C-alpha cells in the first residue's frame, strides 16, 4: 500500500507488534492501546475527513464493529 500512497498510517494495540513491523519511510506507526477513545484515535490519525482508504487485516474479529464503523464515518474523506 505504501508504494501507492504518500502517507500510510498503521495502528496496533501492541507496541511490540509495531516495533516488529517492516519499516517504510511512508508509513507512520501508531500505538492505539486499549482503552483508547475515538477522540484520541482521531487526533493520532489526523482528524475528521483525513483518511482516503481503510484496510483491516486479520484482527477484525476483535473489533467492536458498531464503534469501528462510526469512527470510520468520521475519518474517511467524503468526496461528495
DOVEX-186324 format. One record per residue (C-alpha): x, y, z. Coordinates in nm, 4 decimals, always signed. Each point is the difference from the previous one (the first is absolute). Last residue first. Layout:
X=X; Y=Y; Z=Z
...
//
This chain:
X=-1.9337; Y=+1.4297; Z=-0.2199
X=+0.3599; Y=-0.1107; Z=+0.0544
X=-0.0530; Y=-0.1043; Z=+0.3622
X=+0.3433; Y=-0.0619; Z=+0.1471
X=-0.0080; Y=-0.2867; Z=+0.2427
X=+0.0721; Y=+0.0893; Z=+0.3605
X=-0.3487; Y=+0.0935; Z=+0.1208
X=-0.1965; Y=-0.2899; Z=-0.1484
X=+0.2911; Y=-0.2251; Z=+0.0845
X=-0.0518; Y=+0.0728; Z=+0.3699
X=-0.3649; Y=-0.1053; Z=-0.0243
X=+0.1009; Y=-0.3179; Z=-0.1833
X=+0.2474; Y=-0.0862; Z=+0.2758
X=-0.2573; Y=+0.0690; Z=+0.2753
X=-0.2573; Y=-0.2291; Z=-0.1653
X=+0.2752; Y=-0.2585; Z=-0.0665
X=+0.1457; Y=-0.0296; Z=+0.3504
X=+0.3040; Y=-0.1608; Z=-0.1560
X=+0.1662; Y=-0.3289; Z=+0.0947
X=-0.1309; Y=-0.1879; Z=-0.3074
X=+0.1592; Y=+0.2713; Z=-0.2151
X=+0.3485; Y=-0.1146; Z=+0.0996
X=+0.1191; Y=-0.1769; Z=-0.3154
X=+0.0640; Y=+0.3032; Z=-0.2128
X=-0.2018; Y=+0.3174; Z=-0.0139
X=+0.0079; Y=+0.2615; Z=-0.2730
X=-0.1071; Y=+0.3630; Z=+0.0076
X=+0.0368; Y=+0.2321; Z=-0.2985
X=-0.0109; Y=+0.3750; Z=-0.0537
X=+0.0437; Y=+0.1151; Z=+0.3614
X=+0.0004; Y=+0.3584; Z=+0.1308
X=-0.3728; Y=+0.0770; Z=-0.0069
X=-0.0055; Y=+0.0595; Z=+0.3767
X=+0.3317; Y=-0.0017; Z=+0.1779
X=+0.3529; Y=-0.1067; Z=-0.0747
X=+0.0746; Y=-0.3457; Z=+0.1312
X=+0.1086; Y=+0.0829; Z=+0.3547
X=-0.2698; Y=+0.2635; Z=+0.0565
X=-0.2769; Y=-0.2206; Z=-0.1401
X=+0.1237; Y=-0.2905; Z=+0.2109
X=-0.0088; Y=+0.2165; Z=+0.3127
X=-0.3532; Y=+0.1148; Z=-0.0824
X=-0.1058; Y=-0.3618; Z=-0.0568
X=+0.1178; Y=-0.0787; Z=+0.3503
X=+0.2791; Y=-0.2392; Z=+0.0839
X=-0.0303; Y=-0.2962; Z=+0.2326
X=+0.1789; Y=-0.1929; Z=-0.1334
X=+0.3221; Y=+0.1241; Z=-0.1509
X=+0.0186; Y=+0.1772; Z=-0.3367
X=+0.3714; Y=+0.0044; Z=-0.0897
X=+0.0484; Y=+0.1837; Z=-0.3279
X=+0.2570; Y=-0.0915; Z=-0.2693
X=+0.0321; Y=+0.2599; Z=-0.2768
X=+0.0842; Y=-0.1627; Z=-0.3331
X=+0.1499; Y=+0.1965; Z=-0.2890
X=+0.3621; Y=-0.0665; Z=+0.1005
X=-0.0569; Y=-0.3762; Z=+0.0372
X=+0.0891; Y=-0.2185; Z=+0.2973
X=-0.0994; Y=-0.3663; Z=+0.0015
X=-0.2039; Y=-0.0413; Z=+0.3157
X=+0.1592; Y=-0.1556; Z=+0.3083
X=-0.0122; Y=+0.3258; Z=+0.1978
X=-0.3706; Y=+0.0303; Z=-0.0838
X=-0.0642; Y=-0.3467; Z=+0.1415
X=+0.1770; Y=+0.0944; Z=+0.3244
X=-0.2119; Y=+0.3149; Z=+0.0344
X=-0.3075; Y=-0.2242; Z=-0.0063
X=-0.3399; Y=+0.1628; Z=-0.0500
X=+0.0936; Y=+0.0467; Z=-0.3635
X=-0.0193; Y=+0.2796; Z=-0.2520
X=+0.1385; Y=+0.0593; Z=-0.3472
X=-0.0095; Y=+0.3363; Z=-0.1683
X=+0.1033; Y=+0.0297; Z=-0.3638
X=+0.1214; Y=+0.3211; Z=-0.1597
X=+0.0813; Y=+0.0822; Z=-0.3617
X=-0.2074; Y=-0.2902; Z=-0.1310
X=+0.0607; Y=-0.2656; Z=-0.2666
X=+0.3291; Y=-0.1525; Z=+0.1159
X=-0.1211; Y=+0.0127; Z=+0.3593
X=-0.2829; Y=-0.2410; Z=-0.0838
//
